[in-house]
Amino acid sequence: MMMQPSLRETKNSEGQTPRELFTIEHKKILYSGEEWMKNTAKSCMVVATLIATVVFSTAFTVPGDNNEKIGIPLRLMETAFRVFAISDAIAFSSSSISIIMFLSILTSGYIEMDFQRFLPLKLMVGLCALFISVIAMMITFSSTFFLVYHEKSNSIPIVTFMFVSVLITLFVILQYPLLRDIIYTAYRSRFLSTLAK
């Protein structure tokens, strides 16, 4: 695509067009990119599946007692319970989105043009959804701790929240460089933006 339009179909001494030559010369890079993408998607999909399983079961083991007559939780109107319910729903939804994105990466055809836009986009959406699900899961955990222990001791929920904050920060610090690199190489690179035109 960087060549002059008049030369795009010109063949070299071996009868290859520039596109055919590019494909042959970059076969190893395509294969290694496919392997890396599959391994990354598999690893992230395992984490997303674990989160979805945990938060799904958490939705049905609500902290606190239930009203035996109608089955509604007694703490339904408390702010901490609402935070618990909303963050649990967000964690389940975002982990499900993440699973779908990583599954679509695993079932991709891995042709050259997929690596230009579609695979990086799917990986970015999957990673962002995974970030959101981890954060929401930690908020669900913190709000559950608050609901269970805040009447007995104020220090236990505060210490738990501090540790959860450290875990979330550590997860983002360790995983953000991958997301940043994908965004930069796929959408900010002058070379790829030239190819897209």
N, C-alpha and C positions, 0 to 999 in steps of 0.2 A: 504493500500500500504506500510505502514511502517512495517508490519508484515513479518515474514519469509514466503517465498513462500509455504513451506510445510504446514503451519498453516492457510492459507487463506481460505481454504474450510472446515476447521474443525468446527464442530458445538458444541455449548455449551449445557448445560443441558436442555435448552428450545428449542433446535433445530434451533438455529440461527447462521448463519455465521458471522464473524466479520463485514463484509460489511452491512448485514441486521441490526445488532445491532447498528452500527454507525448511520445508517439512522433513526432508531427509536429514539435513544438517542438525536439526533440533529434536530428533527422535529420542535421544537419551534424556534431554531436559524434560520433554513431555512425559516420559515414563517416570522419572524421579518426582516430578510434580504430582502425577497421579498417585504414586505411592504415599507421598507426604500428605496429600489431601485426604486420602482414605484413612490413614492412621490417625490424623487429627480428628476427622469426623467420628471415627469409632470411639476414640477416647472421650471426646466431648459428649457423645451420645450415651455412653455408659453413665456419666455424671448426671446428665439430664434425666435419664430414666430412673436413677436412684432418687433424685429430688422429686420427680413426679410420683413415685411410689410412696415416699415418706409423706408428702403433703396431702396426697389423696387419703391415706389412712388417718392422718391427723384431722381431716375435716369431719370424720365420723367418730373420733374420740375427743370430743369437745371438752376443754378444761372446765371444772366446776360441776355442779349438780344440775339435773334436769327436773322440770316440773313433771311429776309422774302422770298427771291426768292428761296433759296435752303434748308432752314430750319436748317442749321448748326449753332451752337452757335458761336457768334463773338469772344469769348475768348478761342476758342479751342486750340490755340497755347501757351497760358500762362501756366506756370509751376503749378500754383495753381489749374487751371482747370484740368490739367492732374492728379494731386494728388487727386482731388475730384473724377474724373472718376474711377481711379484705386482703391482707397479705397472704393468707393461705390460698385464696382464689387466684391472686396474681402469680404466686409461685407455681401453682399447677398449670395455669394457662401459658405462662412464658416457658416453662419446661416442656410443655407439649409442643409449642411452636418450635422450640429448639430441637426436639426429637424429629419433627417433620423436616426441618431444614437439613439436619445432618443425614437423615435417611435419603433425602433427595440428592445430596452430594454423593452418597454411596452408590446410588443407582444411576448416576450420570454416565453419559457416553464418553466423557473425557476427550473430546475433540479439541483441536487447537483454539477455536473461537470460544469455547466454553471457559477457558482459562482467562480470556480477556475481560469478560464482564460477569457472566452468570455464576460461575463457581465462587469467585471472590464475594459477590453479593450474597449468595446463600451462606457462605461461611461467616460473613459479617453479621447477618441477621441472626444466625444460629448462636454466635458468640454473645451478641448483645442480649438476646433472649436468655441465654444461660447466665449472664451477669445479673440480669433482673431477677431470675428465679432464685439464685443463690442469696441475693440481698433480701428478697421477700421471704425466703425460708428462714433466714436468720431473724428477721423481724417477727415472724410467726413464733419462733422459739422464744424470743425475748418477751413477747406479749403473753405467752403461755406461762412463763416463769413469773411474770408480774401478777397475773391473775391468781396463780396458786400461792405465791409467797408474800405478796405485798401487805397482807393483814398481819402476818406473823413477824416479818422483819423487812425493813426498808433497804437494808444493806445487800441482801441477796439479789434482788432484781437489778440494783445499780451495778454491782460487781459483774453480774451476768451480761448486762448491756455493754459494759466496758470491754469485756472479752469478745463479745460478738462484734463490736465495732472494730477491734483489732483484726479479727478474722476476715471481715469484709474488706478492710483496707489492704490486708496482705493478699487476698485473692485478686483484687483489682490491680494492685501493683505488679503482681506476678503475671497476670494474663493480659493486661493492657498493651504491652509492647507488641504482642502478636496481632491484636486488633489494629493498632496504629500502623504497623508495617503493611498489613493487608489494604487498609484504606489508602495509604500513601502510594503503594505500588500499583493499585488498580485504578485509582481515581485522581491522584494528584501528579502522577508521572507525566511529564511533557511528552514523552515518547508514546505512551499508550493513548493519550488524548489526541495525538496526531493520527494514530492508527484508526481511531474511532470516526474521524471526519471523512 
